[in-house]
Every structure is written in C-alpha cells, then in structure tokens.
Amino acid sequence: MKRFNSLKIVLVLAFGLLINGNSRAQLFNDMDNNPQDIVYFRPSDKGTPQVKVVYGRPKAKDEKVFGTQVPYGRVWKTGSNESTEVRFYCDVMFGNKYVKAGTYSLYTIPNKNYWIVILNGKTDTYGAHFYNPKFNIATIEVPAIKGQRLENFSIGFTSKNYGTQMVLGWADTRVKIPLYTEERLISKI
C-alpha cells in the first residue's frame, strides 16, 4: 500500500511538471504582424557604422497611406510598434541642427507636400502615445516627394559627395533627411 501511494505521488508530480512545462511555452507572444528592422549607415563597406536605425515596418492597408492610414498634421511614430530609434555613433548635422552622438526617438508629422522631422531625447517609448515635445533635440522640415511604390514602410540611406540622406519611404512617398558627419564635412574642406 505504501508503495502504491508513493507511485501516485510520483505520477501526480510528473503530471504537474508536464502541465507546468506546457504552460511555460504559452508565455511567448504570437508573431507580430509588423516586423522590426535595423538599418545601418557606414561610409564604406569596411567602415564602422555612423548611424543605426531600429524601426517597425507596417504594411500599407490601401493604395494611399499618408492622409488616411497615417493622418496628415499629427505626430507619427515613424513606423510601427515602439518609437523608431536612431543612434548616431558620432556628432552629426541633422539638417541644419547640430546633434551630439547618442540615441534618440524619431517622430514625424507628415503633410501632403512636406514633413516635419523630430529627434526626441526620450527613448524606449511605445509609439507616439508618450511623445513629449519638451524632450525635442532637433526639428527640421523636409519636402515629401514621389517615388516607386513600397508595400512596407522602409528606411534606408543614400550617400552623396556632400553628405548622406536618411530616406523614409512608404507607398509612393519619399522623405530625405540630410545628415552630415564631421568626417564628411572635414573631407570637403
């Protein structure tokens, strides 16, 4: 009888561990509909990065995105999920504003013909819900132009002789943010 009770206890414990193990597997969230992406800017293939951007890549719901899916005239998190984060590994000119090396949130206010682009010092925030202009580091205005259609929001870099542009693209809209590093400026003098 004592042996039978011991066997029951072992079976109950084993069953409890089995159930507990299955419930731990349920702690993982489902896959996000909007994947995260990371893009780097390096001045050369072998160079160290000067800029890193971590952002969510929402998919277009309609043919037109800006003015519908993303309203005009309102602060946008510039992607999906958490606020887009930009890390400058060196001091930069962000448009015509001097910005020290560091990590910042990137917000935008889309309009039909131009966008307001904002670097904000408050990081690790979810979307634009916690945007606070009190932490703005730099604000610039750039034109919105037309480009080839993109289904998912994307960020990339183009390098010119006079500097670099961070390009935001989605649907048929493109916004080019001028960036100049000290290295680029000194090499042109």
GROMACS elastic network, one bead per residue, 0.5 to 0.9 nm:
[ bonds ]
;  ai    aj funct       b0    kb
    1     4     6  0.50619   500
    1     5     6  0.63998   500
    1     6     6  0.87168   500
    2     5     6  0.52172   500
    2     6     6  0.62965   500
    2     7     6  0.87134   500
    3     6     6  0.51035   500
    3     7     6  0.62444   500
    3     8     6  0.87401   500
    4     7     6  0.50820   500
    4     8     6  0.62796   500
    4     9     6  0.87501   500
    5     8     6  0.50266   500
    5     9     6  0.62306   500
    5    10     6  0.86613   500
    6     9     6  0.51234   500
    6    10     6  0.62453   500
    6    11     6  0.86557   500
    7    10     6  0.51119   500
    7    11     6  0.61610   500
    7    12     6  0.85924   500
    8    11     6  0.50928   500
    8    12     6  0.60652   500
    8    13     6  0.85465   500
    9    12     6  0.51131   500
    9    13     6  0.61220   500
    9    14     6  0.85212   500
   10    13     6  0.51546   500
   10    14     6  0.60538   500
   10    15     6  0.85220   500
   11    14     6  0.50296   500
   11    15     6  0.59896   500
   11    16     6  0.84305   500
   12    15     6  0.50988   500
   12    16     6  0.60552   500
   12    17     6  0.86554   500
   13    17     6  0.61996   500
   13    18     6  0.85783   500
   14    17     6  0.51464   500
   14    18     6  0.61761   500
   14    19     6  0.87119   500
   15    18     6  0.50130   500
   15    19     6  0.62350   500
   15    20     6  0.85177   500
   16    19     6  0.52035   500
   16    20     6  0.60107   500
   16    21     6  0.84858   500
   17    21     6  0.59196   500
   17    22     6  0.85657   500
   18    21     6  0.51372   500
   18    22     6  0.63676   500
   18    23     6  0.87466   500
   19    22     6  0.51778   500
   19    23     6  0.62406   500
   19    24     6  0.87403   500
   20    23     6  0.50994   500
   20    24     6  0.62806   500
   20    25     6  0.88865   500
   21    24     6  0.52234   500
   21    25     6  0.66688   500
   22    25     6  0.52611   500
   22    26     6  0.68872   500
   23    26     6  0.51913   500
   23    27     6  0.71688   500
   24    27     6  0.54571   500
   24    28     6  0.82003   500
   25    28     6  0.64731   500
   26    29     6  0.76580   500
   29    32     6  0.82321   500
   31    34     6  0.87227   500
   31    35     6  0.84709   500
   32    35     6  0.61453   500
   32    36     6  0.87515   500
   33    58     6  0.77953   500
   33    59     6  0.85777   500
   34    56     6  0.61386   500
   34    57     6  0.54170   500
   34    59     6  0.70295   500
   34    80     6  0.67554   500
   34    81     6  0.77787   500
   34   152     6  0.88731   500
   35    55     6  0.86076   500
   35    56     6  0.57680   500
   35    57     6  0.56349   500
   35    58     6  0.73872   500
   35    80     6  0.85738   500
   36    54     6  0.71261   500
   36    55     6  0.55955   500
   36    57     6  0.60400   500
   36    58     6  0.89874   500
   36    80     6  0.83176   500
   36    81     6  0.85950   500
   37    53     6  0.81390   500
   37    54     6  0.58263   500
   37    55     6  0.55276   500
   37    56     6  0.61630   500
   37    57     6  0.69678   500
   37   154     6  0.87216   500
   37   155     6  0.89925   500
   38    52     6  0.70041   500
   38    53     6  0.55379   500
   38    55     6  0.65089   500
   38    56     6  0.88630   500
   38   155     6  0.88039   500
   39    51     6  0.82688   500
   39    52     6  0.58014   500
   39    53     6  0.52943   500
   39    54     6  0.67553   500
   39    55     6  0.86087   500
   39   155     6  0.71743   500
   39   156     6  0.66776   500
   39   157     6  0.84640   500
   40    49     6  0.62638   500
   40    50     6  0.75324   500
   40    51     6  0.55985   500
   40    53     6  0.64169   500
   40   156     6  0.81055   500
   40   157     6  0.81213   500
   41    44     6  0.86960   500
   41    48     6  0.87021   500
   41    49     6  0.56149   500
   41    50     6  0.58049   500
   41    51     6  0.50577   500
   41    52     6  0.64833   500
   41    53     6  0.87194   500
   41   156     6  0.81805   500
   41   157     6  0.64301   500
   41   158     6  0.87280   500
   41   164     6  0.88107   500
   41   166     6  0.87143   500
   42    45     6  0.66249   500
   42    46     6  0.78739   500
   42    47     6  0.57098   500
   42    48     6  0.59582   500
   42    50     6  0.57686   500
   42    51     6  0.72770   500
   43    46     6  0.83722   500
   43    47     6  0.61085   500
   43    48     6  0.77671   500
   43    49     6  0.74139   500
   43    50     6  0.74834   500
   43   159     6  0.77871   500
   43   164     6  0.88593   500
   43   184     6  0.89183   500
   44    48     6  0.80334   500
   44    49     6  0.88753   500
   45    48     6  0.84961   500
   47    50     6  0.87061   500
   49    52     6  0.71453   500
   49    88     6  0.87206   500
   49    89     6  0.70424   500
   50    87     6  0.82078   500
   50    88     6  0.59139   500
   50    90     6  0.61777   500
   50   181     6  0.81688   500
   51    86     6  0.70225   500
   51    87     6  0.55957   500
   51    89     6  0.59765   500
   51    90     6  0.80360   500
   52    85     6  0.81418   500
   52    86     6  0.57581   500
   52    87     6  0.50684   500
   52    88     6  0.66970   500
   52    89     6  0.80369   500
   53    84     6  0.71382   500
   53    85     6  0.56662   500
   53    87     6  0.63641   500
   53    88     6  0.89072   500
   53   155     6  0.80132   500
   54    83     6  0.87736   500
   54    84     6  0.58237   500
   54    85     6  0.53013   500
   54    86     6  0.66525   500
   54    87     6  0.86043   500
   55    78     6  0.78251   500
   55    79     6  0.59373   500
   55    80     6  0.70967   500
   55    81     6  0.82009   500
   55    82     6  0.75365   500
   55    83     6  0.71547   500
   55    85     6  0.65982   500
   55    86     6  0.87328   500
   55   154     6  0.86494   500
   55   155     6  0.82670   500
   56    78     6  0.82495   500
   56    81     6  0.60890   500
   56    82     6  0.72966   500
   56    83     6  0.81952   500
   56    84     6  0.71174   500
   56   153     6  0.79059   500
   56   154     6  0.86719   500
   57    79     6  0.57030   500
   57    80     6  0.60715   500
   57    81     6  0.88449   500
   57   152     6  0.57052   500
   57   154     6  0.64168   500
   57   155     6  0.89661   500
   58    61     6  0.89905   500
   58    79     6  0.63288   500
   58    80     6  0.56858   500
   58    81     6  0.87858   500
   58   151     6  0.84667   500
   58   152     6  0.55279   500
   58   153     6  0.56743   500
   58   154     6  0.87815   500
   59   150     6  0.88913   500
   59   151     6  0.56682   500
   59   153     6  0.65684   500
   59   170     6  0.86907   500
   60    63     6  0.71860   500
   60    64     6  0.78531   500
   60    65     6  0.62614   500
   60    69     6  0.78388   500
   60   150     6  0.82567   500
   60   151     6  0.53828   500
   60   152     6  0.60896   500
   60   153     6  0.77659   500
   60   170     6  0.77603   500
   60   171     6  0.69136   500
   61    64     6  0.81075   500
   61    65     6  0.72770   500
   61    69     6  0.72065   500
   61   151     6  0.86458   500
   62    65     6  0.63226   500
   62    68     6  0.85740   500
   62    69     6  0.78291   500
   62   171     6  0.89074   500
   63   151     6  0.89506   500
   63   171     6  0.70977   500
   63   172     6  0.89056   500
   64    67     6  0.75490   500
   64    68     6  0.68247   500
   64    69     6  0.77114   500
   64   171     6  0.67673   500
   64   172     6  0.81535   500
   65    68     6  0.55551   500
   65    70     6  0.60470   500
   65    71     6  0.84407   500
   65   170     6  0.75886   500
   65   171     6  0.63279   500
   65   172     6  0.86432   500
   65   173     6  0.87923   500
   66    69     6  0.60925   500
   66    71     6  0.60601   500
   66    72     6  0.66156   500
   66   110     6  0.72371   500
   66   111     6  0.79231   500
   66   112     6  0.77190   500
   66   170     6  0.86494   500
   66   171     6  0.82835   500
   66   173     6  0.80960   500
   67    70     6  0.57078   500
   67    73     6  0.87004   500
   67   110     6  0.82013   500
   67   111     6  0.77363   500
   67   112     6  0.75431   500
   68    71     6  0.53744   500
   68    72     6  0.78829   500
   70    74     6  0.83819   500
   70    76     6  0.73698   500
   70   110     6  0.79392   500
   71    74     6  0.62464   500
   71    75     6  0.87413   500
   71    76     6  0.83231   500
   71   109     6  0.87901   500
   71   110     6  0.74234   500
   71   111     6  0.83046   500
   72    75     6  0.86117   500
   72   109     6  0.70095   500
   72   110     6  0.52217   500
   72   112     6  0.70085   500
   73   109     6  0.56374   500
   73   110     6  0.59140   500
   73   111     6  0.57042   500
   73   112     6  0.89316   500
   73   115     6  0.88022   500
   74   108     6  0.81929   500
   74   109     6  0.53690   500
   74   110     6  0.70433   500
   74   111     6  0.85917   500
   75    78     6  0.86595   500
   75   107     6  0.65915   500
   75   108     6  0.57366   500
   75   110     6  0.76583   500
   75   116     6  0.89697   500
   75   128     6  0.65821   500
   75   131     6  0.81258   500
   76    79     6  0.78099   500
   76    83     6  0.89094   500
   76   107     6  0.57414   500
   76   108     6  0.52705   500
   76   109     6  0.58639   500
   76   110     6  0.75198   500
   76   127     6  0.76372   500
   76   128     6  0.59236   500
   77    80     6  0.68211   500
   77    81     6  0.81404   500
   77    82     6  0.76387   500
   77    83     6  0.51558   500
   77    84     6  0.64519   500
   77   105     6  0.84924   500
   77   106     6  0.69704   500
   77   107     6  0.50049   500
   77   108     6  0.67030   500
   77   109     6  0.88984   500
   77   126     6  0.83775   500
   77   129     6  0.85504   500
   77   131     6  0.85251   500
   78    83     6  0.70494   500
   78    84     6  0.61330   500
   78   106     6  0.66811   500
   78   107     6  0.55365   500
   78   108     6  0.60041   500
   78   109     6  0.87459   500
   78   127     6  0.83292   500
   78   128     6  0.87103   500
   78   153     6  0.86631   500
   78   168     6  0.86133   500
   79    82     6  0.81075   500
   79    83     6  0.72256   500
   79    84     6  0.64198   500
   79   127     6  0.83046   500
   79   153     6  0.66287   500
   79   154     6  0.82994   500
   80    83     6  0.72203   500
   80    84     6  0.79175   500
   80   127     6  0.69588   500
   80   153     6  0.88637   500
   81    84     6  0.84638   500
   81   126     6  0.62392   500
   81   127     6  0.57416   500
   82    85     6  0.85255   500
   82   124     6  0.71898   500
   82   125     6  0.59682   500
   82   128     6  0.84180   500
   83   105     6  0.61158   500
   83   106     6  0.68906   500
   83   107     6  0.75130   500
   83   123     6  0.76314   500
   83   124     6  0.71145   500
   83   125     6  0.57984   500
   83   126     6  0.55266   500
   83   128     6  0.67485   500
   84   104     6  0.84037   500
   84   105     6  0.56000   500
   84   106     6  0.53370   500
   84   107     6  0.73387   500
   84   123     6  0.88106   500
   84   127     6  0.80152   500
   85   103     6  0.67505   500
   85   104     6  0.55903   500
   85   106     6  0.58794   500
   85   123     6  0.71336   500
   85   124     6  0.81345   500
   86   102     6  0.82452   500
   86   103     6  0.56269   500
   86   104     6  0.52737   500
   86   105     6  0.61361   500
   86   106     6  0.65452   500
   86   119     6  0.83881   500
   87    90     6  0.89114   500
   87   101     6  0.73990   500
   87   102     6  0.55644   500
   87   104     6  0.63076   500
   87   105     6  0.87657   500
   88    91     6  0.67797   500
   88    92     6  0.73403   500
   88    99     6  0.85927   500
   88   100     6  0.76974   500
   88   102     6  0.53005   500
   88   103     6  0.63386   500
   88   104     6  0.83356   500
   89    92     6  0.88911   500
   89   100     6  0.88711   500
   89   101     6  0.53072   500
   89   102     6  0.65384   500
   89   103     6  0.85550   500
   90    99     6  0.89404   500
   90   100     6  0.69412   500
   90   102     6  0.76952   500
   90   181     6  0.70995   500
   90   182     6  0.79770   500
   91    98     6  0.74488   500
   91    99     6  0.57791   500
   91   102     6  0.81626   500
   91   180     6  0.87717   500
   91   181     6  0.63544   500
   91   182     6  0.68597   500
   92    95     6  0.89816   500
   92    97     6  0.82441   500
   92    98     6  0.60036   500
   92    99     6  0.53512   500
   92   100     6  0.65084   500
   92   101     6  0.71674   500
   92   179     6  0.64754   500
   92   180     6  0.54517   500
   92   182     6  0.65630   500
   93    96     6  0.59861   500
   93    97     6  0.53529   500
   93    99     6  0.59880   500
   93   100     6  0.87136   500
   93   178     6  0.79502   500
   93   179     6  0.55523   500
   93   181     6  0.63305   500
   93   182     6  0.81223   500
   94    97     6  0.50795   500
   94    98     6  0.61925   500
   94    99     6  0.64880   500
   94   119     6  0.88469   500
   94   138     6  0.74831   500
   94   139     6  0.86751   500
   94   140     6  0.79464   500
   94   177     6  0.74944   500
   94   178     6  0.62302   500
   94   180     6  0.68269   500
   94   181     6  0.89396   500
   95    98     6  0.82089   500
   95   138     6  0.89284   500
   95   139     6  0.87154   500
   95   140     6  0.64600   500
   95   141     6  0.84695   500
   95   142     6  0.86753   500
   95   177     6  0.66334   500
   95   179     6  0.59582   500
   95   180     6  0.77720   500
   96   140     6  0.76120   500
   96   178     6  0.84203   500
   96   179     6  0.87549   500
   97   137     6  0.88067   500
   97   138     6  0.61960   500
   97   139     6  0.78593   500
   97   140     6  0.78650   500
   98   138     6  0.80229   500
   99   102     6  0.84413   500
   99   137     6  0.74356   500
   99   138     6  0.74446   500
  102   121     6  0.89683   500
  103   121     6  0.74173   500
  103   122     6  0.89818   500
  103   123     6  0.74578   500
  104   119     6  0.59757   500
  104   120     6  0.54803   500
  104   121     6  0.50408   500
  104   122     6  0.67439   500
  104   123     6  0.59690   500
  104   137     6  0.84355   500
  105   118     6  0.80847   500
  105   119     6  0.57609   500
  105   120     6  0.50223   500
  105   121     6  0.63721   500
  105   122     6  0.64679   500
  105   123     6  0.53998   500
  105   124     6  0.79409   500
  105   125     6  0.82328   500
  106   117     6  0.73612   500
  106   118     6  0.57923   500
  106   120     6  0.63579   500
  107   116     6  0.84374   500
  107   117     6  0.61163   500
  107   118     6  0.50135   500
  107   119     6  0.65031   500
  107   120     6  0.74282   500
  107   127     6  0.89688   500
  107   128     6  0.75535   500
  107   131     6  0.83052   500
  108   115     6  0.66190   500
  108   116     6  0.55180   500
  108   118     6  0.57641   500
  108   119     6  0.87313   500
  109   114     6  0.87837   500
  109   115     6  0.55662   500
  109   117     6  0.65901   500
  109   118     6  0.81746   500
  110   113     6  0.84313   500
  110   114     6  0.67558   500
  110   116     6  0.65740   500
  110   117     6  0.84668   500
  110   144     6  0.83923   500
  111   114     6  0.53104   500
  111   115     6  0.54192   500
  111   116     6  0.79977   500
  111   144     6  0.79301   500
  112   115     6  0.78401   500
  112   144     6  0.71073   500
  113   142     6  0.88505   500
  113   143     6  0.59860   500
  113   144     6  0.51031   500
  113   145     6  0.72938   500
  114   141     6  0.67822   500
  114   142     6  0.55630   500
  114   145     6  0.82076   500
  114   175     6  0.81851   500
  115   140     6  0.83680   500
  115   141     6  0.57074   500
  115   142     6  0.54807   500
  115   143     6  0.62230   500
  115   144     6  0.63678   500
  115   175     6  0.75050   500
  116   139     6  0.68089   500
  116   140     6  0.57396   500
  116   142     6  0.65227   500
  116   143     6  0.88644   500
  117   138     6  0.81956   500
  117   139     6  0.56548   500
  117   140     6  0.53272   500
  117   141     6  0.60995   500
  117   142     6  0.73993   500
  117   177     6  0.80431   500
  118   136     6  0.68093   500
  118   137     6  0.75899   500
  118   138     6  0.58615   500
  118   140     6  0.66753   500
  118   141     6  0.88757   500
  119   135     6  0.86228   500
  119   136     6  0.59015   500
  119   137     6  0.54687   500
  119   138     6  0.52148   500
  119   139     6  0.64527   500
  119   140     6  0.89502   500
  120   123     6  0.75463   500
  120   131     6  0.82528   500
  120   132     6  0.81023   500
  120   133     6  0.74492   500
  120   134     6  0.85362   500
  120   135     6  0.53906   500
  120   137     6  0.53330   500
  120   138     6  0.71994   500
  120   139     6  0.87769   500
  121   135     6  0.51871   500
  121   136     6  0.61023   500
  121   137     6  0.62078   500
  122   125     6  0.73282   500
  122   131     6  0.79939   500
  122   132     6  0.78996   500
  122   135     6  0.61095   500
  122   136     6  0.82069   500
  125   128     6  0.77941   500
  125   129     6  0.80713   500
  125   130     6  0.63682   500
  125   131     6  0.78899   500
  126   129     6  0.65771   500
  126   130     6  0.68397   500
  126   131     6  0.88546   500
  127   130     6  0.70210   500
  127   131     6  0.77595   500
  128   132     6  0.87172   500
  129   132     6  0.89028   500
  131   134     6  0.89140   500
  131   135     6  0.85192   500
  132   135     6  0.60202   500
  132   136     6  0.75757   500
  133   136     6  0.51774   500
  133   137     6  0.89656   500
  134   137     6  0.88463   500
  136   139     6  0.72723   500
  140   177     6  0.86538   500
  141   177     6  0.88322   500
  142   175     6  0.68696   500
  142   176     6  0.69697   500
  142   177     6  0.67998   500
  142   178     6  0.88056   500
  143   174     6  0.85860   500
  143   175     6  0.64400   500
  143   176     6  0.75990   500
  144   173     6  0.64670   500
  144   174     6  0.57647   500
  144   175     6  0.50460   500
  144   176     6  0.78497   500
  145   172     6  0.82145   500
  145   173     6  0.57884   500
  145   174     6  0.52169   500
  145   175     6  0.64730   500
  145   176     6  0.86801   500
  146   149     6  0.88104   500
  146   172     6  0.53709   500
  146   174     6  0.58535   500
  146   175     6  0.87833   500
  147   150     6  0.86303   500
  147   169     6  0.80354   500
  147   170     6  0.88269   500
  147   171     6  0.81475   500
  147   173     6  0.58066   500
  147   174     6  0.60268   500
  148   170     6  0.89779   500
  148   171     6  0.76224   500
  148   172     6  0.55312   500
  148   173     6  0.80714   500
  148   174     6  0.88501   500
  149   169     6  0.85857   500
  149   170     6  0.69837   500
  149   173     6  0.78110   500
  150   153     6  0.69702   500
  150   154     6  0.78313   500
  150   169     6  0.70292   500
  150   170     6  0.51746   500
  150   172     6  0.66193   500
  150   173     6  0.86457   500
  151   154     6  0.89436   500
  151   170     6  0.66219   500
  151   171     6  0.58867   500
  152   169     6  0.83743   500
  152   170     6  0.61361   500
  152   171     6  0.75066   500
  153   168     6  0.75547   500
  153   169     6  0.58606   500
  153   171     6  0.76071   500
  154   167     6  0.81325   500
  154   168     6  0.59949   500
  154   169     6  0.52487   500
  154   170     6  0.63474   500
  155   166     6  0.69761   500
  155   167     6  0.55876   500
  155   169     6  0.63379   500
  155   170     6  0.89511   500
  156   165     6  0.83522   500
  156   166     6  0.58547   500
  156   167     6  0.51950   500
  156   168     6  0.67879   500
  156   169     6  0.83125   500
  157   164     6  0.68711   500
  157   165     6  0.55591   500
  157   167     6  0.56662   500
  157   168     6  0.88051   500
  157   176     6  0.88401   500
  158   163     6  0.87691   500
  158   164     6  0.57645   500
  158   165     6  0.52538   500
  158   166     6  0.67002   500
  158   167     6  0.72610   500
  158   176     6  0.89949   500
  159   162     6  0.81648   500
  159   163     6  0.61264   500
  159   165     6  0.63393   500
  159   166     6  0.88905   500
  160   163     6  0.52008   500
  160   164     6  0.57382   500
  160   165     6  0.78429   500
  161   164     6  0.81320   500
  161   184     6  0.84855   500
  161   188     6  0.84852   500
  162   180     6  0.79145   500
  162   184     6  0.73586   500
  162   185     6  0.77283   500
  162   188     6  0.75829   500
  163   178     6  0.71656   500
  163   179     6  0.62017   500
  163   180     6  0.51433   500
  163   181     6  0.75722   500
  163   184     6  0.63617   500
  163   185     6  0.77635   500
  164   177     6  0.82458   500
  164   178     6  0.59517   500
  164   179     6  0.51194   500
  164   180     6  0.62198   500
  164   181     6  0.84537   500
  164   184     6  0.88258   500
  165   176     6  0.56564   500
  165   177     6  0.51726   500
  165   179     6  0.56778   500
  165   180     6  0.84876   500
  166   175     6  0.81512   500
  166   176     6  0.56829   500
  166   177     6  0.50009   500
  166   178     6  0.65553   500
  166   179     6  0.71392   500
  167   174     6  0.66970   500
  167   175     6  0.56294   500
  167   177     6  0.62754   500
  167   178     6  0.88225   500
  168   173     6  0.81120   500
  168   174     6  0.56572   500
  168   175     6  0.51116   500
  168   176     6  0.64661   500
  168   177     6  0.80619   500
  169   172     6  0.73686   500
  169   173     6  0.56853   500
  169   175     6  0.65531   500
  169   176     6  0.88174   500
  170   173     6  0.55583   500
  170   174     6  0.68748   500
  171   174     6  0.84949   500
  180   183     6  0.82366   500
  180   184     6  0.63174   500
  180   185     6  0.66936   500
  181   184     6  0.52248   500
  181   185     6  0.63189   500
  181   186     6  0.86698   500
  182   185     6  0.50652   500
  182   186     6  0.59850   500
  182   187     6  0.84518   500
  183   186     6  0.53501   500
  183   187     6  0.61652   500
  183   188     6  0.88647   500
  184   187     6  0.53164   500
  184   188     6  0.66143   500
  185   188     6  0.54197   500
  185   189     6  0.67717   500
  186   189     6  0.53361   500
